[in-house]
Structure formats: C-alpha cells, structure tokens
Amino acid sequence: MQTRFFSHFRDLTAAQRHAFFASFLGWSLDAFDYFLLVFCIPAMAADFHVRASAVAEALFLTLAFRPVGAFLFGALADRFGRRPVLMLNIACYSILELSCAFAPSLSALLVLRALFGIAMGGEWGVGAALAFESLPKEGRGFFSGLLQEGYAIGYLAAAAAYASLYRVFAHLSWHGHMVGWRGLFVVGALPALVIFYIGMKVEESPVWREGRRARGSSLIAARDLRKYALTFLFLVLLMTGFNSFSHGTQDLYPTFLQKDHHYSAALTGTIAIVYNVGALLGGVLFGAISERFGRKRAIIAATLLTLPVVPLFAFGGSVGAMVTGAFLMQFMVQGAWGVVPAYLTELSPAPVRATFPGLAYQIGNLLASRNAVVQAKAAEHYGGYAWVLAATVVIVAVYLVCVTAFGREARGAEMAASWERGSACNSV
C-alpha cells in the first residue's frame, strides 16, 4: 500500500510538487517557531523570575489569537490567491519570532506571542488550500498525512535546535547579558528564507484561478460562511478535540521531563526528537490508511489506540519506558491528525476553502487554548505532571471519538467541482 502512495508522489508534475513542498515547509517552520518556546519555558520562567504557568500564558495567547489570523489571511487568500498570501504569512511569523528574542519583559513577550498567533493562525488554511487544490485526488490521504506531519517535523527541528544549541547560547553573552533562550528565537527567523523559494518556484492554485474567473474577486462575506453553518459547527467541535489532543500531550511534555524527571536539555531534546519521529510515521500511515478505510474510521482507530499507551506515556519509570511511551503516544495522536487536512478540505466548499477549514481549525484552537495553563497550574497544585497528562489523554480521546462518529465522509471529493455546488456541503 505504501509503495502505491509513494508512486503517486513520483507522478506529480513539477508545479504540483512545488505547491506541496511550499505548503509543507510553511507549516513545518510555523511549528518550529511555535515549539521553540515550549522547550524554553523553564529557562524563560527563571529569566523573568516567574512560575512556569505564567510563561505558559504565552502558549495560551498564541492559540487564542490564531482564529484572527485564520480569518484575516484566509479571506485575503480567497480574494488575492493562495501563493502571495502564503508568502506574506511566512514573513509575518518569522519577523515576530525574531522580535521575541529581544523581549525586555514577560509582558512584552506575551504581546509578541499574541501577534505571532495571528500570523501562525493563517498558515494552515492557506497552505492546505494551495496544496489540495493543486494535487490530484488520488493518494490524497497519503498527502494529507505527510502535510500535517510537517507539524511534527517542525517540532522535531525545534527539539534538535534546543538539544544542540541551547547549551551553546547559555554560555554566550551579548552586551553583558547571557544570550540563553533568546538565541533560539533568532534561529527561529530562518523560515523567512522560504519566501524566496515560493516566489521563484510555486504557481498559483489552478482551482483558485478558475474560480476567480467564475466568481469574481469579491472579498469573503459573513453570509458565505453562514451558508455552511452546520458543517462549520461540526468542524469547530472536532478541532477543539483535536487541538486538545495534540497540545495536551505535547506542549508541557518537555517541562514534565525536566521538572518531574530532572532530565537535561540534551536528553529532553533527544526524547522529543524520538517521539516526533513517531508522530511523523503515525501521521503518514493513518493518512494512507484513511484512503482505503475512510477518514472517520482512521481517526477513531488511532484515537482509541492512545488509551493503552497512557501508563508508559505518563508513568514510565525509566528513560527507556518514557521514550517508548512518548513515541507510541505521538504515533497515535498524530496518526489521527494525519487525516485532518484531507478531511477538512474535502468538507470545505471551494468559494471559502482558504478560510473555512483554517478558521474552524483555529476556533477549535481558541476553545482549547487554556489547556497548557490549566495543566501547568494543576501540576503545580498536585506536585507533578503525570496524572494531569494521563487524565488529559483519557478525557480528550473519549470526546474526540464521540464527535468524529457523528460526522460525515467526503472522501475523494473533487476540489474544482464544488465551487458552484458548495451549498451541498451544509450537512454534518
């Protein structure tokens, strides 16, 4: 089965490959910039003389402001095209990531991370629209898994940067001040280089070009979204569960390793690399499986398989047990996530495809955005993260299975054909 899907990749035209890689790189580097902060929470808390939960507010603000970016950049992409808006999007989050390196206080950092959230919120919907409107429908599940696991690649790159560079920056000084975690945020500005690749190699979505000729270039209106209210509500509920699932098992896991188990920066980063390899493999596998057995079945299967992994994930008594548990947990969590890009894009009507799935995704993020803060405060209250992480997995997995079961399938939907028949999408 895997050989067949890789053959689909080899059969892509040059334009299709460049569109996919642009979307993949944009999402990967977006995640890279987000997760750099996750690894730096203990160091930032020490630098600003606050508790870890206070710094975790930066994660909350990033997630809470992502719907603003999803609507803003999605609307721009539906009017002006996927390609130029993706370039603008990447430039914005790269500049804001660099600005965080010079934050003079926690308050300033929180403001910058809120703005970063706006920029980050736009990337997924715009990138997914560009990718799936350019790719053939054959092998869409495989491409979905690979595209979504750009997020795992970004996390893995952040882990590698933290493991290899943090100790170097911790011993460097600049004008009498230690560089420390700030050096990593300077590295986080590198995604801006992708803009040159997009400008030189990537073509505009053919579906968007055709749709613009048919529909004109009017800016998206609220009525465009109201037409598809039932589907939109379902996707918001679904993405609330998905975002609680990923952020609830990822964002504070490095802090858990450092605080509860006293692992070093190098060991924490290494473990994160291992479990992100698991995330990548799981996303690609379950994305491919969804092509044969359906999107819903693949999501539900991967979600249920997280439950037997909880004891190793949260209560492993050795480094080997922790590594195994984290690897398997992210294999399943991101396995479920690997289906999401194809599932959401197929359920989204063409006239609002850059706005609709991205906005649903990021409103789900908003509803789940206090997760890290609640987890951190609960861990501080109860004296550890293990039970908090375990409870998160169980509660969210049950919720996600129930919501997914009520959804519908649109596997193999034609991207272009739905431009005029978008109203048919308004059913759960």
C-alpha positions in Angstrom: 0.0 0.0 0.0 2.7 2.5 0.9 4.5 1.8 -2.4 1.4 2.8 -4.3 1.1 6.1 -2.4 4.8 7.0 -2.9 4.3 6.3 -6.6 1.6 9.0 -6.6 4.2 11.4 -5.3 6.6 10.5 -8.0 3.8 11.0 -10.6 3.2 14.6 -9.6 4.1 17.4 -12.0 6.8 19.9 -11.1 4.2 22.5 -10.3 2.3 20.1 -8.0 5.5 19.1 -6.2 6.5 22.8 -5.6 2.9 23.6 -4.3 3.0 20.7 -1.9 6.6 21.5 -0.7 5.7 25.2 -0.2 2.7 24.2 2.0 4.7 21.6 3.8 7.6 23.9 4.6 5.3 26.8 5.6 3.6 24.5 8.1 6.8 22.8 9.3 8.6 26.1 10.0 5.5 27.6 11.6 5.5 24.7 14.1 9.3 25.1 14.5 8.8 28.7 15.7 5.9 27.7 18.0 7.7 24.8 19.7 10.9 26.7 20.4 9.0 28.4 23.2 7.7 25.1 24.5 11.3 23.9 25.2 12.3 27.3 26.7 9.5 27.6 29.3 11.7 26.7 32.4 14.6 29.0 31.2 12.2 31.8 30.5 10.5 31.5 33.8 13.9 31.7 35.5 14.9 34.7 33.4 11.7 36.6 34.1 11.5 35.4 37.8 8.0 33.9 37.4 6.5 30.4 37.6 6.2 28.2 34.5 2.5 28.7 34.5 3.0 32.4 33.9 5.1 31.8 30.8 2.6 29.2 29.7 0.2 32.1 29.2 2.3 32.8 26.0 1.1 29.5 24.7 -2.5 30.4 25.5 -2.3 33.7 23.8 -0.7 32.2 20.7 -3.5 29.7 20.4 -6.2 32.2 21.3 -5.3 34.7 18.6 -4.9 32.1 15.8 -8.6 32.4 14.7 -8.0 36.1 13.9 -5.2 35.1 11.6 -7.2 32.2 10.1 -10.0 34.6 9.1 -7.7 37.5 8.0 -5.2 35.6 5.9 -7.9 33.1 4.7 -10.1 35.9 3.4 -7.1 37.6 1.7 -6.2 34.2 0.1 -9.7 33.7 -1.1 -9.6 37.1 -2.8 -6.0 37.6 -3.9 -4.7 34.0 -4.2 -3.0 31.4 -2.1 0.5 32.0 -3.2 1.1 35.7 -2.3 -0.8 35.4 1.0 1.3 32.4 2.0 4.4 34.4 1.4 3.1 37.3 3.5 2.1 34.9 6.2 5.5 33.3 6.5 7.2 36.8 6.5 4.9 37.9 9.4 5.5 35.0 11.7 9.3 35.0 11.0 9.6 38.7 11.9 7.6 38.2 15.1 9.6 35.2 16.1 12.8 37.3 15.8 11.2 40.1 17.8 10.6 37.7 20.7 14.4 37.3 21.1 14.5 41.0 22.2 11.5 41.0 24.5 12.6 43.1 27.6 9.9 41.6 29.9 7.3 38.9 30.2 4.5 41.4 29.3 6.3 42.3 26.1 6.8 38.7 25.2 3.1 37.9 25.8 2.1 40.7 23.4 4.5 39.4 20.8 3.3 35.9 21.1 -0.3 37.1 20.7 0.7 38.8 17.4 2.6 35.6 16.5 -0.6 33.7 17.0 -2.3 35.9 14.4 0.4 35.1 11.9 0.6 31.4 12.8 -3.2 31.1 12.5 -3.3 32.0 8.9 -0.8 29.5 7.6 -2.6 26.1 7.8 -5.7 27.1 5.9 -3.9 28.9 3.2 -1.3 26.2 2.8 -3.8 23.4 2.8 -5.9 25.1 0.1 -2.8 25.6 -2.1 -1.7 22.0 -1.7 -5.0 20.2 -2.2 -6.3 22.4 -5.0 -3.0 21.7 -6.8 -2.7 17.9 -6.1 -4.7 15.1 -7.8 -7.4 13.4 -5.6 -5.6 10.0 -5.9 -3.5 9.5 -2.8 -5.0 12.5 -1.1 -4.9 10.6 2.3 -1.2 10.0 2.0 -0.5 13.6 1.1 -2.8 14.7 4.0 -0.7 12.7 6.5 2.6 13.9 5.1 1.4 17.5 5.0 0.0 17.5 8.6 3.2 15.9 9.9 5.1 18.9 8.7 4.0 19.9 12.2 5.9 17.0 13.7 8.9 17.9 11.5 8.8 21.4 12.9 8.6 20.1 16.5 11.5 17.7 15.7 13.6 20.6 14.3 12.8 22.7 17.4 13.9 19.7 19.6 17.1 19.3 17.7 17.8 23.0 17.9 17.2 23.0 21.6 19.3 19.9 22.2 22.2 21.1 20.2 22.2 24.9 20.5 20.8 25.8 23.9 23.9 24.9 25.9 25.9 27.0 23.4 23.7 30.0 23.7 23.6 29.6 27.5 27.4 30.3 27.6 27.3 33.2 25.2 26.9 36.8 26.3 25.8 40.0 24.4 26.5 43.4 25.9 26.8 41.9 29.4 23.7 39.7 29.2 23.6 35.9 28.6 22.0 35.0 25.3 20.4 31.8 26.6 16.9 31.1 25.2 16.9 34.3 23.1 19.4 32.8 20.7 17.0 30.1 19.7 14.4 32.8 18.7 17.0 34.4 16.4 17.4 31.0 14.8 13.6 31.0 14.5 13.7 33.8 12.0 15.2 31.5 9.3 11.8 30.4 7.9 11.7 33.8 6.1 14.1 32.3 3.5 11.2 30.0 2.3 9.6 33.1 0.8 12.3 33.2 -1.9 11.5 29.6 -2.8 7.8 30.2 -3.1 8.4 33.4 -5.2 10.6 31.5 -7.7 9.1 28.0 -7.9 5.4 27.9 -6.8 2.5 28.6 -9.1 -0.9 29.8 -8.0 -3.7 27.2 -7.3 -5.4 26.3 -10.6 -8.7 25.8 -8.8 -8.5 29.3 -7.4 -7.6 30.8 -10.8 -10.6 29.1 -12.4 -12.9 30.0 -9.5 -11.9 33.7 -9.7 -12.9 33.8 -13.3 -16.2 32.2 -12.5 -17.0 34.1 -9.3 -15.0 37.4 -9.5 -12.7 38.8 -6.8 -15.1 40.0 -4.1 -14.0 39.7 -0.5 -15.5 36.9 1.5 -18.7 38.0 3.4 -20.2 36.6 6.6 -23.1 35.1 4.6 -20.6 32.9 2.7 -19.8 31.2 6.0 -23.4 31.2 7.3 -24.4 29.0 4.3 -22.3 26.2 5.7 -23.1 26.7 9.4 -23.8 23.1 10.4 -20.7 21.7 8.8 -18.7 24.6 10.3 -20.0 23.9 13.8 -19.1 20.3 13.5 -15.6 21.1 12.4 -15.2 23.5 15.3 -16.2 20.9 17.8 -14.0 18.3 16.0 -11.0 20.7 16.0 -11.5 21.6 19.7 -10.9 17.9 20.4 -8.0 17.6 18.1 -6.2 20.6 19.4 -6.7 19.5 23.0 -5.3 16.1 22.0 -2.1 17.4 20.4 -1.4 20.4 22.7 -2.5 18.4 25.7 0.1 15.7 25.0 2.9 17.9 23.6 3.2 21.4 24.9 4.1 20.6 28.5 5.8 17.2 27.9 9.3 18.8 27.8 8.5 20.6 31.0 7.3 17.3 32.5 10.6 15.7 31.6 12.6 18.5 33.1 10.6 19.2 36.2 9.4 15.8 37.3 12.3 13.7 36.0 15.1 16.3 36.1 16.3 15.4 32.6 18.9 17.6 31.0 18.2 19.9 28.0 20.1 17.4 25.7 18.1 14.4 26.9 14.8 16.2 26.8 15.5 17.3 23.2 16.6 13.8 22.2 13.4 12.3 23.6 11.4 14.9 21.8 13.2 14.0 18.5 12.2 10.4 19.0 8.6 11.0 19.7 8.3 13.4 16.8 9.7 10.6 14.5 6.8 8.5 15.9 4.4 11.4 15.1 5.7 11.6 11.5 5.3 7.9 10.9 1.9 7.7 12.5 0.5 10.7 10.5 1.7 9.2 7.2 0.5 5.7 8.0 -3.0 6.6 9.2 -3.4 9.2 6.4 -2.7 6.5 3.9 -5.0 4.0 5.7 -7.8 6.6 5.5 -7.6 6.4 1.8 -8.8 2.8 1.9 -10.9 2.5 5.1 -12.3 6.1 5.3 -11.3 9.2 7.2 -13.6 8.7 10.2 -12.5 5.1 10.8 -8.9 6.0 10.7 -9.3 8.9 13.1 -11.3 6.8 15.6 -8.9 3.8 15.4 -5.8 6.0 16.1 -7.6 7.8 18.9 -8.6 4.7 20.7 -5.1 3.2 20.5 -3.8 6.1 22.6 -5.6 4.7 25.7 -3.4 1.6 26.3 -0.3 3.7 25.9 -1.2 6.1 28.8 0.7 4.1 31.6 4.0 4.2 29.6 3.5 7.8 28.4 2.8 9.3 31.9 4.2 6.8 34.4 7.2 5.2 32.8 9.8 4.5 35.4 12.9 4.7 33.2 14.2 6.6 30.3 13.5 3.7 28.0 9.9 3.4 29.2 9.4 7.2 28.8 10.9 7.1 25.3 8.7 4.2 24.3 5.5 5.7 25.8 6.1 9.1 24.2 6.9 7.6 20.8 3.7 5.4 20.8 1.5 8.2 22.1 2.6 10.7 19.4 2.4 7.9 16.8 -1.3 7.6 17.6 -2.1 11.2 18.3 -0.5 12.4 15.1 -1.8 9.4 13.3 -5.3 10.7 13.9 -4.1 14.2 13.0 -2.7 12.9 9.7 -6.3 12.5 8.4 -7.3 16.1 9.2 -6.0 18.1 6.2 -7.8 15.9 3.7 -10.9 15.5 5.9 -11.4 19.2 6.5 -10.5 20.2 2.9 -12.9 17.7 1.4 -15.7 19.0 3.7 -15.0 22.7 2.8 -16.8 24.4 -0.1 -14.5 25.9 -2.7 -15.5 29.6 -2.5 -14.3 29.8 1.1 -11.8 26.9 1.1 -8.8 29.0 2.4 -11.0 30.5 5.2 -13.4 27.7 6.1 -11.1 24.9 7.3 -8.5 27.1 8.7 -11.0 29.2 10.7 -12.7 26.1 12.1 -9.2 24.7 13.0 -8.2 27.9 14.8 -11.5 28.4 16.6 -11.0 24.9 17.9 -7.6 26.1 19.0 -9.1 29.1 20.8 -11.5 26.8 22.7 -8.6 24.6 23.7 -6.1 27.4 24.2 -6.2 27.4 28.1 -5.1 23.8 28.1 -1.4 24.4 28.8 -2.1 26.9 31.5 -4.7 24.7 33.2 -2.3 21.7 33.0 0.6 23.7 34.4 -1.4 25.1 37.3 -2.9 21.6 38.1 0.6 20.2 38.1 1.9 22.9 40.4 -1.1 22.2 42.7 -0.8 18.5 42.8 3.0 18.3 42.7 3.6 16.8 39.3 2.5 16.4 35.7 2.0 12.7 35.3 -1.7 12.4 36.4 -2.5 15.6 34.6 -1.2 14.3 31.3 -2.9 10.9 31.8 -6.3 12.4 32.6 -6.0 14.7 29.5 -5.4 11.8 27.2 -8.4 9.8 28.5 -10.9 12.6 28.6 -10.0 14.1 25.2 -9.8 10.7 23.4 -13.4 9.8 24.5 -14.6 13.2 23.4 -12.9 13.0 20.1 -14.2 9.5 19.3 -17.8 10.7 20.1 -17.6 13.8 17.9 -16.0 12.1 15.0 -18.6 9.3 15.0 -21.3 11.9 14.2 -19.5 13.4 11.2 -19.9 12.5 7.5 -17.4 11.4 4.8 -16.5 13.3 1.7 -13.5 11.1 0.7 -12.4 11.7 -2.9 -14.4 14.9 -3.3 -13.5 16.9 -6.4 -11.9 20.3 -5.5 -12.9 22.2 -8.6 -16.4 20.8 -8.9 -17.5 22.0 -5.5 -17.0 25.7 -6.5 -20.6 26.0 -7.8 -22.1 23.3 -5.6 -20.7 24.4 -2.3 -24.1 24.6 -0.7 -24.3 20.9 -0.8 -21.6 20.8 2.0 -24.0 22.2 4.6 -24.7 18.9 6.3 -22.9 17.2 9.1 
